Amino acid sequence: MKAIRIFSRSVRDSFKSVFRNFSLSLASISCITITLIVVAIAIILSQNVNNFASLVEGDVTIVAFLKRDVTDSQTDAIKDKIDKMPYIESVVYKSKMELSREMMDSSDVFSSVMQNWDEKSTPIQATFQVKVKDINEIKYVADEISKLDGVDIVKYGEGMVEQLVSLFDMVRKVSIGMVIALVIVTAFLITNTIKITIFSRKREIEIMRLVGSSNINIKVPFILEGLFLGLMGSIVPIILTVFGYNKLYEKFDGQLFSPFIKLIVPEPFVYNISFVLVGIGILVGMFGSYTAVKKHLKI
Amino acid sequence: MDLIRIRGARKTYKNGVTAIQDLDLDIKKGEFVFVIGSTGCGKSTLIKMLYREEKPTSGKIIVGGINVGKLRNSKVYKLRRKIGVVFQDFKLLPKLTVYENVAFALEIFGLPKREIHEKVVKVLDLVGLKNKAKQYPTHLSGGEQQRVAIARAIVNGPKLLICDEPTGNLDEVTSMEIMKVLDEINKLGTTIIMVTHDTEIVNKMKKRVILLDTGRVLRDYKEGEYVHESN
């Protein structure tokens, strides 16, 4: 009962204290707000870049051209073998005539040139279009397919794909690194602001000690206050993230500049970011208060 | 029974200054003791050690059964709950009302609201500030602020009240009012140790007086023995 009363008083005091020291609280809250907005922007950017990279990587396809004289049973055997290979996401067979039809549908020029070609006379080769689960393994899979009987040549955009993969890999690492660095800077900034505000309340801590508050009883209200500050500081960044990103998504119709660069669908993306923001705000707020108070509790 | 027992206490600060040396002192329960001496004689250090703001470098200081020198930082609150401390600069929280400033010292014990209310009202009555409970310290006179500080120090019924120049910022008349309040508290059974420069007060109160000099007890005057003669 006693402990509950002490804790509920701590909650009450920390809440009151936010308003009593309003100008200082406002300084901490604005610091948290501003830094969390920057963090939110960094997360949105890096996640979208990652998303774009994943989409592009997912689009990369291995095309295996089959020899012209391959029979249906040989084709089935090749499909079986490809299916059993590791890292295979999907295998689609396109017959000579299917490909011809697709090409003819796509352009009038093709249509007029190709209309007289039949199964025998067409120079077009039947293909397997293979997608892999892990783009880093595309070369291995392509090599394995090229070894199969009945396969003529294998193409997957050699050279360019490798470059793309290493570029995206770098972009990913840089963007994650930036987000982490920003979170650390945020933590540092918020911690210091809270430290300054608590320094001005040294007297309060001194008096608490004097009248016999145990260290833990002194710390708890300050830590809870840090929690409230973090919570309040994350309100504006969350509102901006949820409404801002939704507006942006609507304005650009879900894509940036071209249909090729797709934005991440707002839901549940913005809510996930909101959770991260509120988490950073609360944790850093509590941590900042804790370290600041601890400093004043040593004699 | 001794409330305070000091044996061979010594305090040397990090900068090499020895503020207290070879100090022996016993103070019984219910006594009213003045600690006097010139600036730098170790008065402040002595009482700081009593409420464990400072630790003795060597020797033994026992306050209410607690060995202050061996008290860990995290356990200081156990000692502080047994004593009250009053300072020259009051140390009140300006953003809390008089009532809240006093209640502050009880809330840490997790007492029910009703009990806190009863105790605060009673102690404010004792120091004569019952009708100023809702005011803020900045709206009070120096003497009134000091009475709030005293109320806060005694509200949880400590055995010992330590006063560090409580009248240092107050005029003569107000000082005597404060002394009356302290005397009353002492009569209710609380032991009081008061550091002061004000020999006028010491003369009038006729209590036990400990004269410190260069960190040692120069003389220990029994009740009524000490008379300061101004030149």
Chai-1 contact restraints between the chains, C-beta under 6 A:
chainA,res_idxA,chainB,res_idxB,connection_type,confidence,min_distance_angstrom,max_distance_angstrom,comment,restraint_id
A,K2,B,G110,contact,1.0,0.0,6.0,A-B,restraint_1
A,R5,B,G110,contact,1.0,0.0,6.0,A-B,restraint_2
A,I6,B,G110,contact,1.0,0.0,6.0,A-B,restraint_3
A,R9,B,E107,contact,1.0,0.0,6.0,A-B,restraint_4
A,R20,B,K95,contact,1.0,0.0,6.0,A-B,restraint_5
A,I207,B,K91,contact,1.0,0.0,6.0,A-B,restraint_6
A,L210,B,V85,contact,1.0,0.0,6.0,A-B,restraint_7
A,V211,B,A105,contact,1.0,0.0,6.0,A-B,restraint_8
A,G212,B,Y77,contact,1.0,0.0,6.0,A-B,restraint_9
A,G212,B,R80,contact,1.0,0.0,6.0,A-B,restraint_10
A,G212,B,R81,contact,1.0,0.0,6.0,A-B,restraint_11
A,S213,B,I108,contact,1.0,0.0,6.0,A-B,restraint_12
A,S214,B,Y77,contact,1.0,0.0,6.0,A-B,restraint_13
A,N215,B,S74,contact,1.0,0.0,6.0,A-B,restraint_14
A,N217,B,I108,contact,1.0,0.0,6.0,A-B,restraint_15
